[in-house]
Amino acid sequence: MSSWTSSESSASSVSSMKVTKPEVKIGKVLYSKSNAYSVLDFIGEGCYGKVAVCRNLETFEVVAIKILKNDPTIKQDTEKELSMLKMISVMDADSTNVVKFFEQFEHEGNICLVFEVLDCDLIYLLKERQRQPLSLDEIRGITHQLLVALVTLKHLGILHADIKPDNIMIVNRKEQPLKVKLIDFGNAIPASKIKLGLEIQPVGYRAPEITLGLPYNENIDVWSVGCIMAFLFLPGNLFAVNCEYQMMKHIICVLGQPDDYLLQAGKYTENYFTEDEEAGVSHYRLMTPEEFEAANNEKPKQQDSCREIPKPLEDMIALPPDEESTEGEVENRKAFLDLLKQMLHLDGQQRISASQALQHPFITMPQQADSGRLSSLIAIRVSNDELQIPPSEENVDFDSKTSIFKRIRKFIRRISAAFYRMATLLDSL
């Protein structure tokens, strides 16, 4: 696979950077042509530089500044990101649910990108909620915002191509608990630069047309948003995020195998599937791990021992058996499943578009009382790998004993699906 420019590298997200040390320290003042920013703290660092929290000395506004390393090898990646940011900056960031980009400048040879400060990503949100899934009403609100962002990007001719939980940020948990924005356009590509074989999208949130090497369009981002919906509902990644082979295996378990016409046309089908002949009829099947290793000179990673083998999507989203379920709750769950199936259609050309999804009943239906029954999969142990939990936990203040007692009390009060409903209600208080 190749990049959309001559550069073979691609800009990585702030959250995945590796350590480097630009010569900028706390207390340093950074000067643009029109503003001066005092560095208050650093919130991320990596192979591309650091992210600093700064205060505008004139307006006193707090901003986030991405300070990129002065390195010619990343120049093209920086130019790609800047071109995307300039395109999205013409839109109203608050109404279109994308991160607000203020300006760029240079400091001692380092390119600096100035953004609004946002609160936390979806991974942190779930961890703070002690990995309790979101209600369907909460998922509806977040999905609506992301679809609006995708419609905006399509209007601008941009594919984000890196939608994952850590690239979706809560704006302010206290004032706007579920207001989200899409961040990190370092891997975004203009629709005019689409070509077969691009290595885009993170594993686990990658559309099958990218994995198989099929023609694609902006609907690859719709697939990723569908994966986000499932992530918030389960909670946990719907597909494996640490191995492409396991990801394809999970896709087949959850959604079924891509049709033969897709596999026949796929540039990279032979990396994952083999053809068998029975009675003169050829058909595709997923390679065994041994066949995959032989074909790709790469051993697939093992299934996470903390994760159950994926089930068909209908089984995952099934309404928990509960005689107290209302008709509205049942319809809400059915609408959620229907939209999710359309967003996760294996054929990207038949997948629902972002604008069509905004008109789907799950998005347009009124809020349901207690619509957020938690998934029946909540009992499954969820590993840190599944939630992609960042290693740093110093900013998380959980009272573990209180949490244990609370869960015990909830279990005593309610069991099965009724227990899940009570958990959601208590979380909302």
C-alpha positions as a printed Julia matrix, in Angstrom:
429×3 Matrix{Float64}:
   0.0     0.0     0.0
   1.15    3.59   -0.61
   0.57    7.1     0.67
  -1.49    9.66   -1.23
   1.64   11.74   -1.91
   5.14   10.61   -2.79
   5.96   10.34    0.91
   5.63    6.79    2.2
   5.09    7.9     5.79
   1.9     9.27    7.24
   1.26   11.75   10.03
   0.42    9.92   13.22
  -2.1    11.08   15.77
  -0.99   13.07   18.78
  -2.17   10.27   21.03
   0.19    7.74   19.38
   3.35    9.86   19.18
   6.72    8.5    20.33
   9.05   10.52   22.49
  11.18   13.38   21.09
  12.24   16.58   22.81
  11.76   19.87   20.98
  13.57   22.6    22.88
  10.44   24.08   24.43
   9.89   24.07   28.18
   7.16   25.1    30.61
   7.19   28.88   31.04
   8.53   29.5    27.53
   6.66   32.1    25.46
   5.89   31.21   21.86
   5.28   34.07   19.42
   3.14   34.02   16.29
   2.67   37.09   14.11
  -0.32   38.22   16.15
  -0.23   36.31   19.46
   2.04   35.31   22.32
   1.48   31.99   24.09
   2.91   30.99   27.46
   3.52   27.25   27.85
   1.65   25.92   30.9
   2.11   22.17   30.55
   2.63   19.31   28.1
  -0.11   16.74   27.46
   1.44   14.54   24.78
   4.71   13.91   22.98
   6.12   11.69   20.31
   8.11   11.26   17.14
   6.5    14.36   15.61
   6.93   16.66   18.63
   4.93   17.73   21.66
   1.48   19.01   22.48
   1.5    21.9    24.93
  -1.29   23.58   26.87
  -0.68   27.32   26.51
  -2.29   30.61   27.52
  -2.77   33.43   25.07
  -1.16   36.34   26.92
  -3.49   38.89   25.34
  -6.87   37.14   25.5
  -6.0    34.73   28.37
  -7.63   31.95   26.36
  -6.15   28.49   26.96
  -5.22   26.63   23.78
  -3.46   23.44   22.72
  -0.37   23.87   20.55
   1.07   20.97   18.59
   4.81   21.73   18.36
   6.23   19.71   15.48
   9.82   18.57   15.36
  12.13   20.41   12.96
  12.83   17.38   10.81
  12.91   17.36    7.0
  11.67   13.74    6.95
   8.26   14.82    8.26
   7.94   17.96    6.14
   5.57   16.38    3.61
   3.42   14.91    6.39
   3.21   18.34    8.01
   2.22   19.93    4.71
  -0.52   17.31    4.27
  -1.95   18.02    7.7
  -1.78   21.79    7.2
  -3.6    21.57    3.88
  -6.41   19.57    5.5
  -6.64   21.95    8.49
  -6.85   24.97    6.22
  -9.71   23.33    4.34
 -11.74   22.52    7.45
 -11.02   25.88    9.11
 -13.42   27.62    6.7
 -16.32   25.76    8.35
 -17.86   26.57   11.73
 -16.1    24.08   14.01
 -18.78   24.1    16.71
 -21.74   23.34   14.44
 -19.84   20.85   12.28
 -18.27   19.04   15.25
 -14.63   19.21   14.2
 -11.72   20.55   16.21
 -11.18   24.3    15.97
  -7.89   25.27   14.3
  -6.71   28.81   15.01
  -3.36   29.39   13.34
   0.11   28.13   12.48
   3.49   29.72   13.09
   7.14   28.81   13.51
   9.16   28.86   16.72
  12.89   28.35   16.38
  12.38   26.16   13.34
   9.5    24.19   14.86
   6.11   24.44   13.15
   3.38   25.13   15.71
  -0.32   24.38   15.16
  -2.79   26.08   17.5
  -6.06   24.31   18.39
  -8.84   24.7    20.93
  -8.42   22.73   24.14
 -10.78   19.76   24.45
 -11.52   17.62   27.49
 -11.02   13.87   26.98
 -11.44   11.16   24.36
 -14.02    8.37   24.27
 -11.58    5.85   25.74
 -11.1     8.0    28.82
 -14.85    8.59   29.03
 -15.58    4.86   29.2
 -12.81    4.29   31.69
 -14.14    7.1    33.88
 -17.57    5.46   33.74
 -15.88    2.24   34.86
 -16.45    0.71   31.44
 -20.2     0.9    31.62
 -21.67    1.22   28.11
 -23.51    4.33   27.04
 -27.27    4.38   26.72
 -28.84    4.35   23.28
 -29.89    7.98   23.74
 -26.28    8.92   24.49
 -25.03    6.88   21.5
 -27.67    8.52   19.32
 -26.42   12.0    20.24
 -22.77   11.17   19.61
 -23.55    9.37   16.34
 -25.59   12.33   15.12
 -22.68   14.69   15.75
 -20.19   12.44   13.97
 -22.48   12.05   10.97
 -22.8    15.83   10.74
 -19.0    16.03   10.73
 -18.82   13.45    7.93
 -21.36   15.33    5.82
 -19.24   18.46    6.27
 -16.06   16.64    5.26
 -17.74   15.2     2.19
 -18.84   18.71    1.21
 -15.18   19.76    1.46
 -13.99   16.68   -0.43
 -12.11   15.18    2.53
 -11.88   11.65    3.94
 -10.77   11.64    7.58
  -9.47    8.05    7.33
  -8.45    7.82   11.01
 -11.69    7.69   12.99
 -11.22    5.76   16.24
 -12.2     6.31   19.89
  -9.1     8.33   20.76
  -9.72   10.73   17.86
 -13.17   11.68   19.16
 -13.03   14.17   22.01
 -15.57   15.3    24.58
 -15.56   19.12   24.53
 -16.36   19.67   28.21
 -17.69   16.92   30.48
 -19.13   19.36   33.0
 -20.81   21.91   30.75
 -21.48   19.74   27.66
 -21.2    16.11   28.82
 -21.71   14.5    25.4
 -20.73   17.23   22.97
 -18.01   15.68   20.8
 -15.57   16.8    18.15
 -13.53   14.93   15.58
  -9.78   15.6    15.84
  -6.5    14.71   14.15
  -6.52   15.31   10.41
  -2.93   14.16    9.98
  -4.05   11.11    8.0
  -6.93   12.77    6.14
  -6.87   12.66    2.35
  -8.62   14.73   -0.3
 -11.16   12.78   -2.31
  -9.28   13.85   -5.44
  -6.25   11.85   -4.25
  -8.1     8.56   -3.77
  -6.34    5.65   -5.4
  -6.36    1.92   -4.99
  -4.04    0.48   -2.38
  -3.69    3.33    0.1
  -2.7     2.21    3.59
  -5.27    4.14    5.6
  -7.53    3.71    8.63
  -6.54    2.05   11.92
  -6.85   -1.72   12.3
 -10.18   -2.58   13.91
 -11.84    0.5    12.39
 -10.73   -0.17    8.82
 -13.41   -0.73    6.19
 -13.23   -4.08    4.35
 -12.75   -2.36    0.98
  -9.46   -0.94    2.28
  -8.31   -4.29    3.67
  -9.22   -6.12    0.47
  -7.9    -3.45   -1.89
 -11.21   -2.47   -3.49
 -12.36    0.9    -4.85
 -13.61    3.14   -2.04
 -15.04    6.53   -1.19
 -16.0     8.6     1.86
 -18.14    5.7     3.11
 -15.01    4.22    4.7
 -15.54    6.86    7.42
 -19.16    5.75    7.82
 -17.87    2.24    8.55
 -15.59    3.65   11.25
 -18.45    5.57   12.88
 -20.46    2.32   12.9
 -17.56    0.71   14.76
 -17.65    3.64   17.22
 -21.36    3.04   17.85
 -20.63   -0.6    18.68
 -17.65    0.41   20.84
 -19.89    2.61   22.99
 -22.64    0.0    23.21
 -20.65   -3.13   24.05
 -18.35   -1.49   25.37
 -15.17   -2.53   23.62
 -13.83   -2.8    20.1
 -16.14   -4.72   17.8
 -13.23   -6.07   15.74
  -9.63   -6.92   16.67
  -7.39   -3.86   16.72
  -4.0    -5.54   16.98
  -3.99   -7.85   13.96
  -5.38   -7.52   10.44
  -6.0   -11.27   10.15
  -7.93  -11.37   13.43
  -9.84   -8.26   12.36
 -10.99   -9.99    9.17
 -11.86  -13.13   11.14
 -13.99  -11.07   13.53
 -15.7    -9.28   10.64
 -16.73  -12.65    9.21
 -17.98  -13.85   12.61
 -20.04  -10.71   13.19
 -21.23   -9.77    9.68
 -20.55  -12.77    7.47
 -18.01  -13.25    4.7
 -17.79  -10.64    1.91
 -19.55  -11.79   -1.25
 -17.5   -13.55   -3.9
 -17.8   -10.63   -6.32
 -15.99   -8.44   -3.77
 -13.33  -11.04   -3.06
 -12.76  -11.67   -6.76
 -12.14   -7.96   -7.34
  -9.98   -7.36   -4.28
  -6.35   -6.49   -4.9
  -5.36   -7.96   -1.52
  -7.9   -10.78   -1.23
  -5.14  -13.37   -1.63
  -3.54  -12.06    1.58
  -6.48  -13.34    3.63
  -8.54  -15.79    1.56
  -7.86  -18.9    -0.42
  -9.95  -20.6    -3.11
 -11.13  -24.16   -2.73
 -12.78  -26.22   -5.44
 -15.58  -28.68   -4.8
 -17.3   -30.46   -7.66
 -15.74  -28.02  -10.09
 -17.06  -24.97   -8.23
 -14.57  -22.54   -6.73
 -15.36  -20.7    -3.53
 -13.43  -18.55   -1.08
 -12.67  -19.23    2.55
 -10.61  -17.4     5.13
  -7.1   -18.78    5.43
  -6.13  -20.73    8.5
  -3.52  -19.0    10.69
  -0.88  -21.32    9.23
  -1.9   -20.5     5.64
  -1.89  -16.78    6.45
   1.62  -17.02    7.88
   2.87  -18.92    4.84
   1.28  -16.46    2.4
   2.3   -13.27    4.2
   5.45  -14.28    6.08
   3.73  -12.95    9.17
   2.29  -14.87   12.08
  -1.19  -13.66   13.12
  -1.47  -12.52   16.71
  -3.36  -14.66   19.16
  -6.97  -13.99   20.15
  -7.12  -11.94   23.36
  -7.87  -14.45   26.15
 -10.14  -11.88   27.84
 -12.37  -11.57   24.78
 -15.11  -13.94   23.72
 -15.28  -15.11   20.14
 -17.43  -12.49   18.37
 -21.07  -13.32   17.79
 -23.33  -12.34   14.89
 -24.34   -8.69   15.17
 -27.99   -9.6    15.76
 -27.01  -11.6    18.84
 -24.91   -8.78   20.23
 -27.61   -6.14   19.9
 -30.54   -8.38   20.87
 -32.91   -6.87   23.44
 -32.25   -8.46   26.84
 -35.15  -10.67   27.92
 -37.21   -8.57   30.31
 -40.95   -8.65   30.75
 -40.85   -4.96   31.69
 -39.51   -3.85   28.3
 -41.74   -1.29   26.65
 -42.62   -1.17   22.98
 -40.6     2.04   22.65
 -37.5     0.37   24.06
 -37.84   -2.54   21.66
 -38.26   -0.22   18.67
 -35.27    1.84   19.8
 -33.06   -1.25   19.93
 -34.34   -2.47   16.55
 -33.65    0.92   14.97
 -30.14    0.95   16.45
 -29.4    -2.5    15.04
 -30.81   -1.61   11.63
 -28.69    1.53   11.31
 -25.6    -0.28   12.53
 -26.08   -3.03    9.93
 -26.41   -0.44    7.17
 -23.31    1.43    8.34
 -21.36   -1.83    8.52
 -22.42   -3.09    5.1
 -19.52   -5.12    3.7
 -19.93   -3.56    0.26
 -18.84    0.07    0.54
 -20.83    0.98   -2.57
 -24.06   -0.23   -0.91
 -23.26    1.17    2.54
 -25.54    3.93    3.8
 -24.06    7.42    3.38
 -23.66    9.9     6.23
 -26.43   12.13    4.9
 -28.77    9.14    4.52
 -27.91    7.94    8.03
 -28.94   11.32    9.43
 -32.46   10.56    8.17
 -32.59    7.07    9.67
 -35.27    6.48   12.34
 -32.67    5.74   15.02
 -31.28    9.26   14.61
 -34.6    11.04   14.1
 -36.71    9.19   16.7
 -37.51   11.02   19.96
 -35.6    10.17   23.09
 -36.87    7.03   24.79
 -37.35    6.73   28.53
 -34.68    4.35   29.81
 -33.72    3.57   26.22
 -30.22    2.73   27.22
 -30.43   -0.84   28.41
 -26.88   -1.97   28.68
 -25.61   -4.68   26.43
 -25.97   -8.28   27.48
 -22.24   -8.54   26.77
 -21.36   -6.31   29.72
 -20.56   -9.43   31.75
 -17.68  -10.2    29.41
 -14.34   -9.17   30.84
 -12.99   -6.24   28.86
  -9.24   -5.93   28.66
  -7.3    -2.67   28.43
  -6.31   -3.65   24.88
  -9.96   -3.81   23.84
 -10.63   -0.31   25.15
  -7.23    0.94   24.0
  -6.76    2.38   27.49
  -3.82    4.8    27.64
  -1.11    3.58   30.03
  -1.12    6.73   32.14
  -3.63    6.65   34.98
  -2.39    9.44   37.23
  -5.29   11.73   36.31
  -7.97    9.15   37.07
  -9.34    9.25   40.6
 -11.48    6.18   41.18
 -12.54    5.02   44.62
 -12.2     1.29   43.98
 -13.79    0.19   47.24
 -16.83    2.38   46.69
 -17.07    1.02   43.15
 -17.03   -2.6    44.37
 -19.68   -1.99   47.02
 -21.85   -0.16   44.51
 -21.7    -3.07   42.08
 -22.54   -5.53   44.86
 -25.55   -3.48   45.94
 -26.74   -3.25   42.33
 -26.35   -6.98   41.86
 -28.39   -7.7    44.98
 -31.16   -5.35   43.91
 -31.44   -6.52   40.36
 -30.31   -9.4    38.19
 -30.01   -9.99   34.49
 -31.42   -7.22   32.26
 -33.13   -5.44   35.15
 -29.74   -5.02   36.79
 -28.39   -3.38   33.65
 -31.25   -0.9    33.47
 -30.69    0.14   37.09
 -26.97    0.64   36.39
 -27.79    3.04   33.58
 -30.29    4.97   35.68
 -27.87    5.35   38.59
 -25.15    6.53   36.21
 -27.45    9.22   34.87
 -28.28   10.64   38.31
